[in-house]
Amino acid sequence: MENNSNVSNYTIDFHYPLFASVYGLTLAIGLPLNSISLWVFFTRLKLRTAPAIYFTNLAISDLLFVLSLPFRVYYFATATWTFGNLVCIVSGTMFVVNFYMSSLLITLINLDRYLAIVHPLNSRSLRSPKAAIVACAVVWLIVMLLIIPIGHNFHQTKSLNVTRCYEEFSTETWQSAFKFIILVTTIGCSVPFIIIISCFFAVVRVMIRIRKESQEYKKYKIIRLFLINVGVYIVCFVPFNVVFILYGMHQAGYLLVGKYLQLFKAHAVTMCLASISSCLDPMVYYFTTDAFRAFSMKCKKGTHNTLQLIKRGHQITMDGA
C-alpha cells in the first residue's frame, strides 16, 4: 500500500493505533448488540415477516464481520500478522462482504417499507416472507460473486522481515482490481443510495397527502426508518466509497495527488466510519421494530425490579441487625 519508508512510518504512527482503537470499540459494542438482535429476531419475530428476514440477514452479516475483528485488532495493535495467509484472506474479505451486504439489505428494507406505504395492495406478494428469502439469497449471491476477484488480493506479505496483512498492495494489484472496485461500488453503494433517496421522497409525498391527525398518519410514522438509513449512508457508506475510489485511482497510477498523506488519512478515517455501521444497524432495529422496543422495556422493568429487591433485602438486613 505504501510506496516509501516515510509513508510506511506514517502508516504505523497514524492508522495502526486508530484502527486498533476503532475496531476494538466496534467489537466490544457490536458483538453483544448483534447477538441480542439475532436472539430477538429468532425468539420474538421468528422470521414471519419480510422486514424480520431482512433484519436477521443484516444482523448475521454484521455479526460475521464483528467476529473477524479480533484478528484486525491484534494486527494493528502489534504491527505484525501471525495468523497465516488463509485467515488474512477470510478476515480481509469479510470487511468488504459486510459493507456491501449491509448496503444492499438496508436498500431491501427501504424498498419493503416503500411498497407497504405507496403500493400497499399491489405489492403483497413482493412483501411476503418467501419473496424476502429469495431476495436475500440473491443479494448474498451477488455480493459473493462480486467480492471473489477482490478477495484474492487479500493475502499476507513480507515487508522488512515483518509479515503484513490488509496492505502492501502493488500498483499492478490495484490496477487489476480497480475495474472490479468501480463495479462493486456502483452496484453496492451508488445504486442503493439512489434507490433509498427515491423511496424516501416517494414516502414523504404520500405522507404529506395524509392528514396529520388521522390514524393513517400515526400508523405510517415510518419516516424515521428512512431518516436513520439515509443518515447511516451519509456517515458510513458515501464518504468511504468516494475516498476509496480516489485512493484506488492514485494507487493504480491513474490519479496523481500532491498531498498523498492527506488522502491516505481520509481513506483510513472513512474506513473506520464504514466499520461502525455494524454498531449502528441495531439502532434501525430498535426504532423500527416493536419487538425490540418491547424487549428493551422489559429489560428496563426487570432491572428496576431487581434493584428494588436488592434495596429491600439490604433494608431488611439492616433492620434485622
Buried (B, 14 or more C-beta within 10 A) or exposed (E): BBEEEEEBEBBEEBBBEBBBBBBBBBBBBBBEBBEBBBEBBEEBBEBEBBBBBBBBBBBBBBBBBBBBBBBBBBBBBEEEBEBEBEBBBBBBBBBBBBBBBBBBBBBBBBBBBBBBBBBEEEBEEBBBBEBBBEBBEEBBEBBEEBBEBBBEBBBBBEEEEEBBBBBBBEEEBBBBBBEBBBEBBEBBBBBBBEBBBEBBEBBEEBBEEBEEEEEEEEEBEBBEBBEBBBEBBEBBBBBBBBBBBBBBBBBBEEEEEEEBEEBBBBBBBBBBBBBBBBBBBBBBBBEBBEBBEEBEEEEEEEEEEEEEEEEEEEEEEEEEE
